Amino acid sequence: MRHLALACIALFALSGCQSAYFAAMDKAGISKRQMLTGRVEDARDAQKDTSKHLSSAMESYRRVVHFDGGDLEKRYDTLNDEYLASVKSADAIHQRIASVEDVADALFDEWNDELDQYTSQELRAASAKELDRTQTEYRELLVTMKASESRIPPVLNVLHDQVLFLKHNLNAQAIGALKGESGNLQNSVYDLLKDMQRSIDGSNAFVRHLQNSAAP
């Protein structure tokens, strides 16, 4: 019970900090719409980074699996570096999506509350319609972002197994044992990259919507 109470206190404290932060940004002339635009762009860029590192990791993996001479340990080190970079950038995606949700919720709550301030029913209806459209596009984007994010851990887990196996068995026989898995891993990464590109494209479209539509 005590742990639940502490969790609730922490939650309220975090909520208060968020509210204070948004209020301070508003006073500084930075609207929630601008913050949402920036955070969607940050999430998109994190996805781009992850895609780049995963592509590089797969290229490094192919070079190890199809090793035909040279410095095998150096090739492994490159693979491991790209794997670790993929993990780091994937963690950033989760944080960026969470930050998008925080400011989006605040923006839509504020927008909805301010509808009652209109004296013109025509303008109120137009703003409400734009709010509904923006929320619909946002929900579609969020589903796409989270769907692509959910596919990252399984791919990284498989890649981690391959990298770990190579770390302990860096020899020609071990490499031969991994060749049969190479095609499956490559297909998984390729499918993930396609999902992430759809999310990136969706982010770009939503940012254009925010920039071109009327402010709440």
N, C-alpha and C positions, 0 to 999 in steps of 0.2 A: 504494500500500500504506500509505503514511504517512497519507494522508487517511482511509483506512478505520480505521486504528488510533485516530486522533483522534476519529472519529465514535463508535467503540465506547466510548472513555473518556468522552465527553460523555454518551452514553446511560446508562452506569453511574452517572455523577455525578447525572444527572437522577433516575434511579431511587432513588438514595440520598437525595436531597433530598425526594422524594415520601414515602418511608418515614419519614424524620425528621419531616416535616410531619404525616403521619397520626398518628404516635406522640405528637407534641406536642398535637395536637387531642384525642386520646383522653385524655391526662392532664388536659386542661382540661375534660373532661366532655362533649365533643362527639363522638358516635359517627360511624362511617362511614355508618351508615344516615341519620343527621341530615344529614351532609354531602351524601350522594347526593340526598336530598330537596331540599335547598337548591339544588344545582347543576341538577337537573332543572327546578326552578322558574325559575332564571336563564336556562336555555336556552329555556324556554317564553316568558319575558318578552322575550327577544331576538327570538323569532319574532313576537311580538305587535308589537314596535316596527317590525320590517321590514314586516309587513303594513300597519301604519298609514302608514308613509312611502311604500310602493308605491302604496297607494290614493290618497294625497295627490298623489303624482307623476303618476298617471294623470289625476286631476282637473285638475291644472295643465296637463298635456299637452293635454287636450281643450279647455281654455280658449284655449290658443295656436292649436291647429289650427282651431278654430271661431271664430277672432278676427273680431270685427265692429266694432272701434273701441276706442279707449282707449290705454293705454300698453303697447305690445307688448313693449318691452324689460323692463318691470317684470314682466310675465307670464312672460317667459323666465327672469328671475332667480329667480322663485319655483319654477319647474320645475327649474332647475338645483340649487337648494338642496335640494329634496326628493329629487332623484336622488342627490346626494352623501350625504344622510342615509340613503338606502336602502342605499348601498354600505357605509357605516360600520356600520350595524346588521346587515347581512348578514355582514360580517367577524366581528362579535361572535358570531353564531350558530355559526360554525365553531369558535371558541375555546371556547364554552360546551359544545358537544357533546364536544369533546376532554376537557374537564375532567370531564364526566359519566362518560366511559369510564374515566378514571384511577381515580376513587373507586369506581366499580362493580366494576372488576376487583379492587381491594383488598378491598372488602367481601365479594365472593363467595369469594375465596381464603381469607380469614379464617374465614368461615362454614363453608366446607367442612372446613378444618383442625380447627375446634373440634368438629365432629361426633364426632371420636374421643375427646373428653373425657367424653362421656356414659357413665354406668354403667347407666342405664335404656335398654334397647333400644326401649321404646315411645316415650319422649321423643325419642330419636335419630331414629327413623323419622318422627315428626311434624315434627321440625325439617328433616330431609332433604327431606321432601315439600314443605314451605313454601319451602325453598331452590330446589327445582326449579321450583316455580310462579313464584316471584319472578324467577328467571333467564329463564324463558320469556316473561313479560310484559316484562321489560327488553329482551330481544332483539327482540321485536316493536316496542317503542317506538323502539329505536335504528334499526331498518330504516326506520321511518316518518320519523323525524327526518332521517336521511341522504338519504332519497329526496326529501323536500321541499327540503332544502338543495341537492341536486344540480341542481334545476330553477331555482335562483335566478340563477346566472351567465348562462345563455343569455338570460333575460329582461332582465337588467341590461345585457348586451351590446347588445341591440336598442335598449333605451332610451337607452343611451349614444350610439349612432349617431344617433338622432333628435335628441338634445340637442346633440351636436357639430355636426350639420348646421345646426340652427337658429342656433347661435352664429355660424357663418360666413355664414349666409344668412338673416338676420332680416328677411324681407320677405314681401309677400303672395304672390308667385309661389312662393317656397320653401314657404310654408305649404300652398299648394294641392297641391304635389307630395307632401306628407306625408299628405294626407287618405286616400289609398288604403291607407296602411299602418296607419292608426289602428285599424281594426277588428281586424286581426290581432294587434297589440300588446295591445289591450284584452282579447282572448280569452286570450292567453298569460298576462297578469297575473291574469285572473280564475281560470284553471285553477290557477295557482301559489298564489293565495290560498286556494283550496279545499284544496289539498294541505297548506298550512301550518296551516289550521284543524284538519284531521284530526290533525296532529302535536301541536298545542296541546291538543286534546281527549284524545289519548293520554297526554300528559304529566300532565294533571290526573288521569286515571284511575290512572296509576302512582303518583303522589304519594299518592292516597287509599289505594292498596294498601299502600304503605310505612307510612303512618300508622296503619292499622287492623290490620295483621297483627302477629303476635308477633315480637319482636326476636330475632335470632340469638343 
